[in-house]
Amino acid sequence: HVRIWTREEEQLFREIGWRLADALTSLLSQRDVQESEAKYRRIVDTSSEGIWMLGPDARTTFVNARMAEMLGRTIEEMKGSRLIDFMFEEDTPEYYQKIENRRKGMLETYERRFRHKDGRTVWTIVSATPILDASHNFLGSFAMFTDITERRLAEEELLRYKDQLEETVQQRTSELMIARDAAEAANKAKSIFLANMSHELRTPLNAVLGFSSMMRCEPDLTESQRENLDIINRSGEHLLTLINDVLEIAKIEAGRVSLDTAAFDLGAMVRDVTDMMRQRAEEKGLRLEMDQSSEFPRYIKGDEPHLRQVLVNLVGNAIKFTQRGSVTIRLNVKQNAQQHLIMEVEDT
């Protein structure tokens, strides 16, 4: 049997279909929205950054789990709270300034510290932005927080080390300056003492040398007496040289040493040093020899006292540190751009 619908029935059927289609569409849309919300909720809750949203009254409308964890709180504890509730009192002026900046539509990135539930300080980097509607009306603020507490603690530790190091350097510098002043004072006193002592020694020594020279001129001296007087005279001359050396050292330390250039008998100076040092060598059973080139000059211009002292030092060291064998003074000339004297001391 075929039944023909009336116009009213057909219209009613169509309305029922439309309503069912609208209801199904609504259900599908709600499911999509719920799935989308769940997806973004998972992203927000597992984020490594703290997320904090404030309403237009600057009270918390949303925080994620990471933000609550940073401050040692629960999400429920933080709902409806203000940022200032977790800050230090001395940071209050900055807080109100940042809220005002957000109302003006400003985006900012800055550092901010919070008070953890256990009392310790939590340092963060904040990226804050205002929430505006289509008409640019202020609806609140959105901010992301990165925990930089470990970095700040390391920076503060380095700063403490730096301050401690600077203090130590200043202390050591002060101690060194005191030690330097004391050393300079002691060195000055030593130089004065050496100068005075050398003068006091030279006066009686000149008398010894003078009288020994006079006694050597006596005609009735035996050969043995003359040899003894020669030894006294040579030893006195050597002692006078040592006294002069002490004065020279004092001059060097005072920075007043200078070359005294004059013509002198180089050959005689070398022989004097050799004769003076030969006795010391023979006492140790050593031979003191001299190897002189025929080109080596006898008379030169130079600083005889300093040159003598260098030669005495070299020969003296050679004798001191040689147990057997010989010490040789070698004198030669070398010709390059100009003529050079070569004086060598060699030991076994």
MARPAVEX-171577 format. One record per residue (C-alpha): residue in three letters; x, y negated, z negated. Coordinates in steps of 0.25 Angstrom, whole numbers, plus 2048, in hexadecimal, padded with zeros to 3 digits. Layout:
N
ALAXYZ
...
***
This chain:
348
HIS800800800
VAL8057F2804
ARG8027E77FA
ILE8037D97FF
TRP8087CF7F4
THR8017C27F2
ARG8087B57F3
GLU8087B37E4
GLU80E7C17E1
GLU8197BE7EB
GLN81C7B17E5
LEU81D7B77D7
PHE8267C27DC
ARG8307B87E2
GLU8307B07D5
ILE8337BD7CD
GLY83E7C07D7
TRP8447B27D6
ARG8447B27C6
LEU84A7C07C6
ALA8557BB7CF
ASP8577AE7C7
ALA8587B77BA
LEU8627C07C1
THR86A7B57C6
SER86A7AF7B8
LEU86F7BC7B1
LEU87A7BD7BB
SER87E7AF7B9
GLN87E7B07AA
ARG8867BD7AB
ASP8917B67B4
VAL8917AA7AA
GLN8937B479F
GLU89E7BC7A6
SER8A57AF7AA
GLU8A47AA79B
ALA8AA7B7796
LYS8B57B67A0
TYR8B97A879C
ARG8B77AB78E
ARG8C17B778F
ILE8CB7AD796
VAL8C97A378B
ASP8CA7AD780
THR8D77B3785
SER8DE7A6789
SER8EC7A4783
GLU8E8795782
GLY8DF78F777
ILE8D278977D
TRP8CA77F775
MET8BE777779
LEU8B876B772
GLY8AA765773
PRO8A8756774
ASP8A8755765
ALA8B675B765
ARG8B176875E
THR8B5775763
THR8AB77C76D
PHE8B4787771
VAL8C278E76E
ASN8C879A773
ALA8CE7A576B
ARG8DC7A176E
MET8D9793769
ALA8D379975C
GLU8DF7A275A
MET8E979775B
LEU8E379074F
GLY8E179D747
ARG8D179B748
THR8C57A274E
ILE8BD79C759
GLU8B179B750
GLU8B9792746
MET8BD789751
LYS8AF786757
GLY8AA778754
SER8B877474E
ARG8C0769753
LEU8CF769757
ILE8D276074B
ASP8CE76B742
PHE8DA773746
MET8E4768746
PHE8ED76073D
GLU8E9753737
GLU8F474B73C
ASP8F074F74A
THR8E2749749
PRO8E573C750
GLU8EA74475C
TYR8DE74D75C
TYR8D474175D
GLN8DC73B768
LYS8DC748770
ILE8CC74976F
GLU8CB73A773
ASN8D473D77F
ARG8CB749783
ARG8BE740782
LYS8C573778C
GLY8C7743796
MET8D6744794
LEU8DD752796
GLU8E975478D
THR8F475E78A
TYR8FB75D77C
GLU900764770
ARG8F7766764
ARG8F976D757
PHE8EF77574F
ARG8EE77A741
HIS8ED78A741
LYS8E3790737
ASP8F079572F
GLY8F578772E
ARG900788739
THR90177E744
VAL8FD782752
TRP90377A75E
THR8FC77A76B
ILE8FC773779
VAL8EE76E77C
SER8E876C78A
ALA8DB764788
THR8D175F792
PRO8C3758790
ILE8B675F794
LEU8AD75679C
ASP8A07577A3
ALA89D7537B1
SER89A7457AC
HIS8A87457A5
ASN8A1745797
PHE8AA74B78D
LEU8A5759788
GLY8B275D780
SER8C0762782
PHE8C776F787
ALA8D5772782
MET8DF77E784
PHE8EA780779
THR8F778777B
ASP8FE78C76E
ILE90C78676D
THR90F78875F
GLU91B791761
ARG92178876A
ARG91F77C761
LEU925784755
ALA93178775E
GLU933778762
GLU932774753
GLU93C77E74F
LEU94577975A
LEU94376B755
ARG94776F747
TYR95377674C
LYS957769754
ASP955760748
GLN95D76A73F
LEU96876A74A
GLU96875B74B
GLU96975A73C
THR97476473B
VAL97C75D747
GLN97B75073F
GLN97F756732
ARG98B75D739
THR98F750740
SER98E748733
GLU99775372D
LEU9A1752739
MET9A2743738
ILE9A5744729
ALA9AF74F72C
ARG9B5746737
ASP9B673A72E
ALA9BD742723
ALA9C674872E
GLU9CA73B733
ALA9CC735725
ALA9D5741722
ASN9DD74072F
LYS9DF73172D
ALA9E473471F
LYS9ED73F724
SER9F373672E
ILE9F672C724
PHE9FC73671B
LEUA0573C726
ALAA0A72E72A
ASNA0D72A71C
META13738719
SERA1C737726
HISA21729722
GLUA2472E714
LEUA2C73A71A
ARGA33732724
THRA3A72971A
PROA42733712
LEUA4473B71F
ASNA4B730726
ALAA5472F71A
VALA5773E71B
LEUA5B73C72A
GLYA6372F728
PHEA6B73571D
SERA6D742724
SERA7273B730
META7C732728
META8173F721
ARGA8474672E
CYSA8D73A731
GLUA9673D725
PROAA474272B
ASPAA774C720
LEUA9B755722
THRA9D763723
GLUA9776A72F
SERA8D771726
GLNA89764720
ARGA8775E72E
GLUA7E76A733
ASNA76768726
LEUA74759729
ASPA7075C737
ILEA66766732
ILEA6075B728
ASNA60751733
ARGA5975A73D
SERA4F75E733
GLYA4D75072F
GLUA4B74C73E
HISA4175773F
LEUA39753733
LEUA39745738
THRA3374A745
LEUA2975273D
ILEA25745736
ASNA2473E743
ASPA1B749748
VALA1274873C
LEUA1073973F
GLUA0E73C74E
ILEA0374674A
ALA9FC73B741
LYS9FD73274D
ILE9F773C756
GLU9EB73E74D
ALA9E972F74C
GLY9E972E75B
ARG9F572575B
VAL9FF72E762
SERA0672876E
LEUA1172B778
ASPA1F724775
THRA26725782
ALAA35722782
ALAA42727788
PHEA48732780
ASPA5273E781
LEUA4A74A784
GLYA56753784
ALAA5A74F776
META4C750771
VALA4B75E776
ARGA58762770
ASPA5475C762
VALA47764762
THRA4F771766
ASPA5976E75B
META4F76B751
META46778754
ARGA52781756
GLNA54783747
ARGA46788745
ALAA47791751
GLUA5479774B
GLUA4E79973E
LYSA447A3745
GLYA4E7A974D
LEUA4A7A375A
ARGA5279D765
LEUA4E78F769
GLUA5378D778
META52781782
ASPA50783791
GLNA52775798
SERA527727A6
SERA5D76A7AC
GLUA527617B2
PHEA4C75E7A4
PROA4F74F7A1
ARGA5674A795
TYRA5073C794
ILEA41739796
LYSA3772F792
GLYA2C734788
ASPA2773677A
GLUA3273D773
PROA2C73F766
HISA1F74676C
LEUA2774E775
ARGA3075376A
GLNA24757762
VALA1F75F76D
LEUA2C76676F
VALA2E768760
ASNA1F76E75F
LEUA2177876A
VALA2F77D766
GLYA2A77E757
ASNA1E78675B
ALAA2778F764
ILEA30792758
LYSA2579374E
PHEA1E79E756
THRA297A675C
GLNA2F7B1753
ARGA3B7B575C
GLYA417B1769
SERA437A376D
VALA3D796770
THRA4178E77D
ILEA3F780780
ARGA3F77E78F
LEUA41771796
ASNA3E76E7A5
VALA397647AF
LYSA2D7667B9
GLNA2C75D7C5
ASNA1E75B7CB
ALAA1874D7CD
GLNA217487C3
GLNA2C74E7BA
HISA277567AE
LEUA2F75B7A2
ILEA2C76979E
META2F76D78F
GLUA2B77B78B
VALA2D78377F
GLUA2C792780
ASPA2E79D775
THRA2E7AC775
***
